[in-house]
Amino acid sequence: MKLVLLTALGVGGATVIGAVLGFLFKKTSHRFSDIVLSFAAGVMLAAAVLGLILPAVEYGASFGLPIAIVGIFAGAICLNLIDKLVPHLHKLAGVEGEAHNNAKLSKVLLFVTAIAIHNLPEGIAAGVGFGAGDTTQALIIAGGIAMQNIPEGMVIIGPMLAAGVPPRRTFLLALLTGLVEVAGTLLGYFAVSLASAILPFALAFAGGTMLYVISDEMIPETHAHGHQRGATYALLVGFCLMMATDMLLG
């Protein structure tokens, strides 16, 4: 149990480390921001496909493919609905007045929401490994999650500050995305049988949310300031780094 708690805190703490780095590099050029965001998009893309969707197909056994397809579309549709409700999230971000109509803030909050959503089943996946006694696999999953959480935590800070979110609220929102993963790890550990039953759909659902936000928000944003080529290569680097990590640790 002690190892589970330490792992959960470590995974959530990686987001905090990324957030701190985000504050250190909050004033950056569009070129640097686009490259970092594209790198994170590549990491998220690899995590969505290799760490969420393909495992969903595998865990679902003979029904894995249809479960994964339904989960992907359910996640995308859910995030699309959240996109329409984003103005109601501005209060949570602590931004009032004209910022309610700020499209930039809406995009940032959608990105943060997608990260929070996908963190839950990732945490469940690690927790299930511990609960089932497969400590090695659980630690591998947790290590991969922590690696991607650092750039994720980093890239949400600058955009939130630029969109008018107060620094303290920005840090709390970043911290919240990490706490979601901690909760998922503990949930997976204490409810192995239930978590195992819902895990294929939950993983695919999270993968769908990530694919949606990568395509709808991250790639368009990184290609909007004239740095498309650098952003594209940064995405490929992020994808390949996450893929290599998954292969080496797996």
C-alpha positions as CSV (number, residue, x, y, z in Angstrom):
1,M,0.0,0.0,0.0
2,K,2.9,2.3,0.8
3,L,4.3,1.8,-2.7
4,V,0.9,2.6,-4.2
5,L,0.7,5.9,-2.3
6,L,4.2,6.9,-3.2
7,T,3.6,6.1,-6.9
8,A,0.3,8.0,-6.9
9,L,1.9,11.0,-5.3
10,G,4.9,10.8,-7.7
11,V,2.6,10.7,-10.8
12,G,0.6,13.7,-9.5
13,G,3.8,15.4,-8.4
14,A,5.1,15.3,-12.0
15,T,2.3,17.6,-13.0
16,V,3.3,20.0,-10.2
17,I,6.9,19.9,-11.4
18,G,5.7,20.7,-14.9
19,A,3.6,23.6,-13.6
20,V,6.6,25.1,-11.7
21,L,8.6,24.9,-14.9
22,G,5.7,26.5,-16.7
23,F,5.8,29.5,-14.3
24,L,9.6,29.8,-14.9
25,F,9.1,30.0,-18.6
26,K,5.8,31.8,-18.7
27,K,7.1,34.7,-20.8
28,T,8.2,33.1,-24.0
29,S,8.0,33.8,-27.7
30,H,5.2,32.4,-29.9
31,R,7.8,30.2,-31.6
32,F,8.9,28.6,-28.3
33,S,5.4,28.2,-27.1
34,D,4.3,26.6,-30.3
35,I,7.2,24.1,-30.2
36,V,6.6,23.2,-26.5
37,L,2.9,22.8,-27.1
38,S,3.5,20.7,-30.2
39,F,5.9,18.5,-28.3
40,A,3.2,18.0,-25.7
41,A,0.8,17.2,-28.5
42,G,3.1,14.5,-29.8
43,V,3.5,13.1,-26.3
44,M,-0.3,13.1,-25.8
45,L,-0.8,11.6,-29.3
46,A,1.5,8.7,-28.5
47,A,0.0,8.3,-25.0
48,A,-3.5,8.3,-26.5
49,V,-2.7,5.6,-29.1
50,L,-0.1,3.5,-27.4
51,G,-1.0,3.9,-23.7
52,L,-4.8,4.2,-23.9
53,I,-6.5,3.0,-27.1
54,L,-4.4,0.0,-28.0
55,P,-4.5,-1.3,-24.4
56,A,-8.3,-0.7,-24.4
57,V,-8.5,-3.0,-27.4
58,E,-6.3,-5.6,-25.7
59,Y,-8.1,-5.5,-22.4
60,G,-11.5,-5.7,-24.1
61,A,-10.5,-9.2,-25.5
62,S,-13.0,-10.3,-28.2
63,F,-15.0,-7.1,-27.8
64,G,-12.0,-4.8,-27.5
65,L,-12.3,-3.2,-31.0
66,P,-15.9,-2.2,-30.8
67,I,-15.5,-1.0,-27.2
68,A,-12.5,1.1,-28.2
69,I,-14.3,2.7,-31.1
70,V,-17.4,3.5,-29.0
71,G,-15.1,4.8,-26.2
72,I,-13.1,7.1,-28.6
73,F,-16.3,8.7,-30.1
74,A,-17.9,9.0,-26.6
75,G,-14.8,10.8,-25.4
76,A,-14.7,13.1,-28.4
77,I,-18.4,13.9,-28.2
78,C,-18.2,14.5,-24.4
79,L,-15.4,17.0,-24.9
80,N,-17.3,18.6,-27.8
81,L,-20.2,19.1,-25.3
82,I,-17.8,20.5,-22.7
83,D,-16.5,22.9,-25.4
84,K,-20.1,24.3,-25.7
85,L,-20.3,24.6,-21.9
86,V,-16.9,26.1,-21.4
87,P,-18.2,29.7,-20.6
88,H,-19.5,28.2,-17.4
89,L,-16.0,27.1,-16.5
90,H,-14.7,30.6,-16.5
91,K,-15.9,31.2,-13.0
92,L,-13.8,28.2,-11.9
93,A,-10.8,29.8,-13.5
94,G,-11.4,33.1,-11.5
95,V,-11.9,35.3,-14.6
96,E,-14.7,37.7,-14.7
97,G,-16.2,40.4,-16.9
98,E,-15.2,40.5,-20.6
99,A,-13.1,37.4,-20.3
100,H,-16.4,35.4,-20.4
101,N,-16.3,36.0,-24.1
102,N,-12.6,35.3,-24.4
103,A,-12.2,32.5,-27.0
104,K,-8.5,32.0,-26.0
105,L,-9.5,31.2,-22.4
106,S,-12.1,28.8,-23.7
107,K,-9.5,26.9,-25.6
108,V,-7.2,26.8,-22.7
109,L,-9.9,25.5,-20.3
110,L,-10.9,22.9,-22.8
111,F,-7.2,21.7,-23.0
112,V,-7.0,21.6,-19.2
113,T,-10.3,19.7,-19.0
114,A,-9.1,17.1,-21.5
115,I,-5.9,16.5,-19.5
116,A,-7.9,16.1,-16.3
117,I,-10.3,13.6,-18.0
118,H,-7.5,11.5,-19.5
119,N,-5.6,11.4,-16.2
120,L,-8.3,9.4,-14.4
121,P,-8.2,6.2,-16.5
122,E,-4.4,6.4,-16.7
123,G,-4.3,6.4,-12.9
124,I,-6.8,3.6,-12.8
125,A,-4.6,1.6,-15.1
126,A,-1.6,1.9,-12.8
127,G,-3.8,1.2,-9.7
128,V,-5.2,-2.0,-11.3
129,G,-1.7,-3.3,-11.9
130,F,-0.9,-2.8,-8.2
131,G,-4.2,-4.3,-7.1
132,A,-3.7,-7.3,-9.3
133,G,-0.2,-7.9,-8.0
134,D,1.6,-6.9,-11.2
135,T,3.9,-4.3,-9.5
136,T,6.4,-4.2,-12.4
137,Q,3.8,-3.4,-15.1
138,A,2.2,-0.9,-12.7
139,L,5.5,1.0,-12.2
140,I,6.1,1.0,-15.9
141,I,2.7,2.6,-16.6
142,A,3.3,5.1,-13.8
143,G,6.7,6.0,-15.1
144,G,5.3,6.7,-18.6
145,I,2.5,8.7,-17.1
146,A,4.9,10.8,-15.0
147,M,7.1,11.5,-18.0
148,Q,4.2,12.9,-20.0
149,N,2.7,14.8,-17.1
150,I,5.8,17.1,-16.9
151,P,5.3,18.7,-20.3
152,E,1.5,18.7,-19.8
153,G,1.8,20.5,-16.6
154,M,4.3,22.9,-18.1
155,V,2.3,23.9,-21.2
156,I,-1.0,24.8,-19.5
157,I,0.6,27.5,-17.3
158,G,1.6,30.1,-19.8
159,P,-1.7,30.0,-21.8
160,M,-3.8,30.3,-18.7
161,L,-1.8,33.3,-17.4
162,A,-2.0,34.9,-20.8
163,A,-5.8,34.3,-20.9
164,G,-6.2,36.2,-17.6
165,V,-6.3,33.5,-15.0
166,P,-4.8,34.6,-11.7
167,P,-1.4,32.9,-10.9
168,R,-2.7,31.2,-7.8
169,R,-5.8,29.9,-9.5
170,T,-3.6,28.8,-12.4
171,F,-1.4,26.7,-10.1
172,L,-4.5,25.2,-8.3
173,L,-6.0,24.2,-11.6
174,A,-2.8,22.5,-12.7
175,L,-2.6,20.8,-9.3
176,L,-6.1,19.6,-9.7
177,T,-5.3,17.7,-12.9
178,G,-2.5,15.9,-11.0
179,L,-4.8,15.1,-8.1
180,V,-7.3,13.5,-10.5
181,E,-4.6,11.0,-11.4
182,V,-3.8,10.3,-7.8
183,A,-7.5,9.5,-7.2
184,G,-7.6,7.2,-10.3
185,T,-4.6,5.2,-9.0
186,L,-6.2,4.7,-5.6
187,L,-9.6,3.9,-7.2
188,G,-7.9,1.2,-9.4
189,Y,-6.1,-0.3,-6.5
190,F,-9.1,-0.6,-4.2
191,A,-11.6,-1.7,-6.8
192,V,-9.7,-4.0,-9.1
193,S,-12.7,-6.1,-10.2
194,L,-14.8,-3.1,-11.0
195,A,-12.0,-1.1,-12.5
196,S,-11.0,-4.1,-14.7
197,A,-14.6,-4.2,-16.1
198,I,-14.7,-0.5,-17.0
199,L,-11.1,0.0,-17.9
200,P,-11.3,-0.8,-21.7
201,F,-14.0,1.8,-22.2
202,A,-12.4,4.3,-19.8
203,L,-9.1,4.1,-21.6
204,A,-10.6,4.5,-25.0
205,F,-12.8,7.3,-23.7
206,A,-9.7,9.2,-22.5
207,G,-7.9,8.5,-25.7
208,G,-10.9,10.0,-27.6
209,T,-10.7,13.2,-25.5
210,M,-7.0,13.5,-26.2
211,L,-7.4,13.0,-30.0
212,Y,-10.2,15.6,-30.0
213,V,-8.2,18.3,-28.2
214,I,-5.0,17.6,-30.2
215,S,-6.9,17.9,-33.6
216,D,-9.4,20.7,-32.6
217,E,-7.2,22.9,-30.4
218,M,-3.5,22.1,-30.2
219,I,-2.5,21.6,-33.8
220,P,-4.4,24.6,-35.1
221,E,-3.0,26.8,-32.3
222,T,0.6,25.7,-33.0
223,H,0.1,26.4,-36.7
224,A,-1.4,29.8,-36.4
225,H,1.8,31.9,-35.9
226,G,3.9,31.0,-38.9
227,H,6.0,28.3,-37.2
228,Q,4.3,25.3,-38.7
229,R,7.4,23.4,-39.7
230,G,9.1,23.7,-36.3
231,A,5.8,22.8,-34.6
232,T,5.4,19.7,-36.8
233,Y,8.8,18.4,-36.1
234,A,8.3,19.1,-32.4
235,L,5.2,17.0,-32.5
236,L,7.1,14.1,-34.2
237,V,9.9,14.4,-31.6
238,G,7.3,14.2,-28.8
239,F,5.6,11.2,-30.4
240,C,8.8,9.3,-31.0
241,L,10.1,10.0,-27.5
242,M,7.0,8.7,-25.9
243,M,6.9,5.7,-28.3
244,A,10.5,4.9,-27.5
245,T,9.9,5.2,-23.8
246,D,6.9,2.9,-24.1
247,M,8.9,0.3,-26.1
248,L,11.9,0.5,-23.8
249,L,10.0,0.3,-20.5
250,G,7.5,-2.2,-21.9
